[in-house]
Amino acid sequence: MLVPVLLFIVGLVCLIKGGDWFVDGAAGIAKRFNMPQILVGATVVSIGTTLPEVMVSASSAVSGHGEIAYGNAIGSIICNTALIAAITISVRPSNIERKTLVMPTFFFFVSAVFYSAIAYFFGFFSRLTGIMLLLIFVIYMILTIRQAVKSPGDEKSEPEPEEGAEKEKPMWLLIVLLIVGAALIAIGADLLVDNGTIIAQYMGVPESVIALTFVALGTSLPELVTAITSLAKGYGALSLGNVIGANLFNLVLVSGASVTLSPFAVPVGKRIGAYPASFVIDIPLMFLVMGILTVPALIRGKLSRVQGVVLLIIYASFVAFQFVG
């Protein structure tokens, strides 16, 4: 049991240090190109934190476990929004530049409607569906980069954190920090989940509890670490952009890659009445929590602590339902 405990600690250290370097690199690049933090969070940072999920879901689909890829996409969105984003805005609600929030939010809801329609009406994700999802990802990235080039700017509402911390770093070092930080986060999350599960089993914790804690939250650890590190350094918009971007990429990149490699049917699993539980609970909840997060921000141009509290209550209720179910 000593080895799993030591590896668990190593994983924790990798997560903390990786998150620190990753946020420093992303924020430094944002400053260098005068790009809004939320835009960098919704593109570069989101891709970095989503890559481990791409690998897990794609390998699961190829090995015949399509239910993991399907559940990972929807479950991660609920966790990212109702837990990670909720913590961020509960701790530090802030003003948001609405124009930088419009595009990732629009693309998310378009992708979510398309993804859900395929699930509800066809019950099968074909290779064509996967290619279309990946095409949405490519279009989003092209339009976002064009927006950044045409309209550079910064969040006036964000504080100037750690003045001078990034300005002396050369571009090559910022890129290295970003890449090495992302790698450490991925390694740390893997060590933490695998060895945390071993420790929990050794202590007699039920498998259902392990699945809902270490395994379910494990795929969202990169986003959680990035959110906490961003808050500590004063980059709130970077954290929010990361969550929204990661949610979009869970649908178009993670699911798109998985389905393109190995098409699969919608898994039935638990049922509520005559319908799969995901049709009645998970998919509607995905839309609800993203609506609570983004719609008030788009209307008022700011986030409130009330949003965070409501989202945390919803997430706690969702986890409680899983236990009862």
C-alpha positions as CSV (number, residue, x, y, z in Angstrom):
1,M,0.0,0.0,0.0
2,L,3.0,2.3,0.4
3,V,3.6,2.5,-3.4
4,P,0.0,3.6,-4.3
5,V,0.2,6.3,-1.5
6,L,3.5,7.6,-2.8
7,L,2.3,7.6,-6.4
8,F,-0.9,9.4,-5.2
9,I,1.3,12.1,-3.7
10,V,3.4,12.3,-6.8
11,G,0.2,12.7,-8.9
12,L,-0.9,15.6,-6.6
13,V,2.4,17.4,-6.9
14,C,2.3,17.0,-10.7
15,L,-1.2,18.4,-10.8
16,I,-0.3,21.4,-8.7
17,K,3.0,22.2,-10.5
18,G,1.5,21.4,-13.9
19,G,-1.5,23.7,-13.3
20,D,0.9,26.5,-12.2
21,W,3.1,26.3,-15.4
22,F,0.1,25.7,-17.7
23,V,-1.8,28.8,-16.5
24,D,1.5,30.9,-16.6
25,G,2.1,29.9,-20.2
26,A,-1.4,30.5,-21.3
27,A,-1.7,33.9,-19.6
28,G,1.7,34.9,-20.9
29,I,0.7,34.0,-24.5
30,A,-2.6,36.0,-24.1
31,K,-0.6,39.0,-22.9
32,R,2.0,38.7,-25.7
33,F,-0.7,38.8,-28.4
34,N,-3.0,41.1,-26.5
35,M,-5.8,38.4,-26.7
36,P,-8.7,38.3,-24.2
37,Q,-8.1,35.7,-21.5
38,I,-11.5,34.1,-22.1
39,L,-10.6,33.6,-25.7
40,V,-7.3,31.9,-24.9
41,G,-9.1,29.8,-22.3
42,A,-11.7,28.7,-24.8
43,T,-9.1,27.6,-27.3
44,V,-5.5,26.8,-26.3
45,V,-6.2,26.0,-22.7
46,S,-9.3,24.0,-23.4
47,I,-7.6,21.8,-26.0
48,G,-4.8,21.1,-23.5
49,T,-7.2,20.1,-20.7
50,T,-9.4,18.1,-23.0
51,L,-6.6,16.0,-24.6
52,P,-6.6,13.3,-21.9
53,E,-10.4,12.8,-22.4
54,V,-9.8,12.5,-26.2
55,M,-7.4,9.7,-25.6
56,V,-9.6,7.9,-23.1
57,S,-12.8,8.2,-25.1
58,A,-11.2,7.3,-28.4
59,S,-9.5,4.2,-27.1
60,S,-12.7,3.2,-25.3
61,A,-14.7,3.5,-28.5
62,V,-12.1,1.5,-30.5
63,S,-12.1,-1.3,-27.9
64,G,-15.9,-1.6,-28.1
65,H,-16.9,0.5,-25.1
66,G,-18.9,3.2,-26.7
67,E,-20.9,3.8,-23.5
68,I,-17.7,5.3,-21.9
69,A,-17.2,7.8,-24.8
70,Y,-21.0,8.7,-24.7
71,G,-21.2,9.1,-20.9
72,N,-17.8,10.9,-20.8
73,A,-19.0,13.7,-23.1
74,I,-22.3,14.5,-21.3
75,G,-21.0,13.7,-17.7
76,S,-17.9,15.9,-18.1
77,I,-20.0,18.8,-19.3
78,I,-22.2,18.6,-16.3
79,C,-19.2,18.3,-14.0
80,N,-17.3,21.1,-15.7
81,T,-20.3,23.5,-15.5
82,A,-22.1,22.7,-12.3
83,L,-19.0,22.0,-10.2
84,I,-15.8,23.6,-11.7
85,A,-17.4,26.7,-13.2
86,A,-19.7,27.0,-10.1
87,I,-16.7,27.0,-7.8
88,T,-15.0,29.6,-9.9
89,I,-17.9,32.1,-9.9
90,S,-18.8,31.4,-6.3
91,V,-15.4,32.3,-5.1
92,R,-14.8,35.2,-7.5
93,P,-17.7,36.4,-9.6
94,S,-16.6,38.9,-12.2
95,N,-17.6,41.0,-15.2
96,I,-17.3,39.4,-18.6
97,E,-16.7,40.9,-22.0
98,R,-19.8,39.6,-23.8
99,K,-18.5,39.6,-27.3
100,T,-15.8,37.1,-26.5
101,L,-18.4,34.8,-24.8
102,V,-20.9,34.8,-27.7
103,M,-19.0,32.5,-30.1
104,P,-18.0,29.6,-27.8
105,T,-21.5,29.7,-26.3
106,F,-23.2,29.7,-29.7
107,F,-21.1,26.8,-31.0
108,F,-21.7,24.8,-27.8
109,F,-25.5,25.0,-28.1
110,V,-25.5,24.3,-31.8
111,S,-23.3,21.3,-31.2
112,A,-25.3,20.1,-28.2
113,V,-28.6,20.3,-30.2
114,F,-27.0,18.4,-33.1
115,Y,-25.5,15.7,-30.7
116,S,-28.8,15.3,-28.8
117,A,-30.9,15.1,-32.0
118,I,-28.7,12.3,-33.3
119,A,-29.1,10.5,-29.9
120,Y,-32.9,11.0,-29.6
121,F,-34.0,10.4,-33.2
122,F,-31.5,7.8,-34.5
123,G,-30.0,6.2,-31.4
124,F,-26.7,5.6,-33.3
125,F,-23.6,7.7,-33.9
126,S,-22.4,7.0,-37.4
127,R,-19.0,7.8,-38.8
128,L,-20.6,10.7,-40.8
129,T,-21.8,12.1,-37.5
130,G,-18.3,12.0,-36.1
131,I,-16.9,13.8,-39.2
132,M,-19.5,16.5,-38.9
133,L,-18.6,17.1,-35.3
134,L,-15.0,17.4,-36.1
135,L,-15.9,19.8,-38.9
136,I,-17.7,22.0,-36.4
137,F,-14.5,21.9,-34.3
138,V,-12.4,23.1,-37.3
139,I,-14.8,25.9,-38.2
140,Y,-14.9,27.0,-34.6
141,M,-11.1,27.2,-34.3
142,I,-10.8,29.1,-37.6
143,L,-13.4,31.7,-36.7
144,T,-12.0,32.1,-33.2
145,I,-8.5,32.7,-34.4
146,R,-9.8,35.2,-37.0
147,Q,-11.8,37.0,-34.2
148,A,-8.6,37.2,-32.1
149,V,-6.6,38.6,-35.0
150,K,-9.2,41.2,-36.0
151,S,-10.3,42.3,-32.5
152,P,-7.4,42.0,-30.0
153,G,-8.1,43.2,-26.5
154,D,-8.1,42.4,-22.9
155,E,-10.7,42.0,-20.1
156,K,-11.0,45.4,-18.5
157,S,-12.8,43.7,-15.5
158,E,-9.9,41.4,-14.7
159,P,-7.3,42.5,-12.2
160,E,-3.7,42.9,-13.2
161,P,-2.3,39.8,-11.5
162,E,1.3,39.4,-10.5
163,E,2.5,42.4,-12.6
164,G,5.7,41.6,-14.4
165,A,5.5,37.8,-13.8
166,E,5.1,36.9,-17.5
167,K,6.4,39.9,-19.4
168,E,10.1,38.9,-19.1
169,K,9.5,35.4,-20.3
170,P,10.4,34.7,-24.0
171,M,7.8,33.2,-26.3
172,W,9.6,29.8,-26.5
173,L,9.6,29.5,-22.7
174,L,5.8,30.3,-22.5
175,I,5.1,27.6,-25.1
176,V,7.3,25.1,-23.2
177,L,5.5,26.0,-19.9
178,L,2.1,25.4,-21.7
179,I,3.1,22.0,-23.1
180,V,5.0,20.7,-20.1
181,G,2.2,22.0,-17.8
182,A,-0.4,20.1,-19.8
183,A,1.6,16.9,-19.8
184,L,2.1,17.1,-16.0
185,I,-1.6,17.7,-15.5
186,A,-2.5,14.6,-17.6
187,I,0.1,12.5,-15.8
188,G,-0.9,13.7,-12.4
189,A,-4.6,13.2,-13.0
190,D,-3.9,9.6,-14.2
191,L,-1.7,8.8,-11.1
192,L,-4.3,10.4,-8.8
193,V,-7.3,8.5,-10.2
194,D,-5.6,5.1,-10.5
195,N,-3.9,5.1,-7.1
196,G,-6.8,6.9,-5.4
197,T,-9.0,4.0,-6.6
198,I,-6.6,1.4,-5.3
199,I,-6.4,3.2,-1.9
200,A,-10.2,3.5,-1.7
201,Q,-10.7,-0.2,-2.5
202,Y,-8.2,-1.1,0.1
203,M,-10.1,0.9,2.7
204,G,-13.4,-0.9,1.7
205,V,-15.1,2.0,-0.1
206,P,-17.9,0.7,-2.4
207,E,-17.2,0.6,-6.1
208,S,-20.3,2.8,-6.8
209,V,-18.8,5.5,-4.6
210,I,-15.4,5.2,-6.3
211,A,-17.0,5.5,-9.7
212,L,-18.8,8.7,-8.7
213,T,-15.8,10.3,-7.0
214,F,-12.3,9.3,-8.3
215,V,-13.3,8.1,-11.7
216,A,-16.1,10.5,-12.6
217,L,-14.2,13.6,-11.3
218,G,-10.8,12.3,-12.6
219,T,-11.5,13.2,-16.2
220,S,-12.3,16.7,-15.1
221,L,-9.3,17.2,-12.9
222,P,-7.3,19.1,-15.5
223,E,-10.1,21.7,-15.8
224,L,-10.5,21.8,-12.0
225,V,-6.8,22.4,-11.5
226,T,-6.7,25.0,-14.2
227,A,-9.7,26.8,-12.6
228,I,-8.3,26.8,-9.1
229,T,-4.8,27.9,-10.3
230,S,-6.4,30.7,-12.6
231,L,-8.4,32.0,-9.6
232,A,-5.3,32.0,-7.3
233,K,-3.4,34.0,-9.9
234,G,-6.3,36.4,-10.7
235,Y,-7.2,35.0,-14.1
236,G,-10.9,34.4,-13.7
237,A,-11.9,34.9,-17.3
238,L,-9.2,32.4,-18.4
239,S,-10.9,29.8,-16.1
240,L,-14.4,30.5,-17.4
241,G,-13.2,30.3,-21.0
242,N,-11.5,27.0,-20.3
243,V,-14.7,25.5,-18.9
244,I,-16.9,26.7,-21.9
245,G,-14.3,25.7,-24.4
246,A,-13.8,22.3,-22.8
247,N,-17.5,21.6,-22.8
248,L,-17.6,22.4,-26.5
249,F,-14.6,20.2,-27.2
250,N,-16.2,17.3,-25.3
251,L,-18.9,17.3,-27.9
252,V,-17.1,18.1,-31.1
253,L,-13.5,16.9,-30.5
254,V,-13.8,14.1,-27.9
255,S,-17.0,12.6,-29.3
256,G,-16.2,13.5,-32.9
257,A,-12.8,11.6,-32.7
258,S,-14.4,8.6,-30.9
259,V,-17.3,8.2,-33.3
260,T,-15.2,8.7,-36.4
261,L,-12.8,6.0,-35.2
262,S,-15.5,3.6,-34.1
263,P,-19.3,4.3,-34.6
264,F,-21.5,3.1,-31.7
265,A,-25.1,3.0,-30.6
266,V,-26.5,5.1,-27.8
267,P,-26.0,2.9,-24.6
268,V,-29.3,2.1,-22.8
269,G,-28.0,1.6,-19.3
270,K,-30.4,2.7,-16.6
271,R,-34.0,3.4,-17.7
272,I,-36.6,5.9,-16.4
273,G,-39.9,4.5,-17.6
274,A,-39.5,3.5,-21.2
275,Y,-36.6,5.8,-21.9
276,P,-32.8,5.7,-21.2
277,A,-31.9,7.7,-18.1
278,S,-29.6,9.9,-20.2
279,F,-32.5,11.1,-22.3
280,V,-34.6,12.1,-19.3
281,I,-31.9,13.3,-16.9
282,D,-28.4,13.8,-18.3
283,I,-29.0,15.5,-21.6
284,P,-31.7,18.0,-20.3
285,L,-29.4,18.7,-17.3
286,M,-26.5,19.4,-19.7
287,F,-28.6,22.1,-21.4
288,L,-29.9,23.5,-18.1
289,V,-26.6,24.0,-16.3
290,M,-25.0,25.6,-19.4
291,G,-28.0,27.9,-19.7
292,I,-27.7,28.9,-16.1
293,L,-24.0,29.6,-16.6
294,T,-24.0,31.5,-19.9
295,V,-27.4,33.2,-20.5
296,P,-27.2,35.6,-17.5
297,A,-23.6,36.4,-18.4
298,L,-24.6,37.2,-22.0
299,I,-27.5,39.4,-20.9
300,R,-25.9,41.3,-18.0
301,G,-22.2,41.0,-18.9
302,K,-21.3,39.7,-15.5
303,L,-21.4,36.5,-13.4
304,S,-23.0,36.4,-10.0
305,R,-22.3,34.3,-6.9
306,V,-26.0,33.2,-7.0
307,Q,-25.3,31.4,-10.3
308,G,-22.4,29.5,-8.7
309,V,-24.5,28.5,-5.6
310,V,-27.4,27.3,-7.7
311,L,-25.1,25.2,-10.0
312,L,-23.4,23.6,-7.0
313,I,-26.8,22.7,-5.5
314,I,-27.8,21.1,-8.9
315,Y,-24.6,19.1,-9.0
316,A,-25.0,17.9,-5.4
317,S,-28.6,16.8,-6.3
318,F,-27.4,15.1,-9.5
319,V,-24.7,13.1,-7.5
320,A,-27.3,12.2,-4.9
321,F,-29.7,10.9,-7.6
322,Q,-26.9,8.7,-8.9
323,F,-26.5,7.2,-5.4
324,V,-30.2,6.6,-5.0
325,G,-30.6,5.3,-8.6
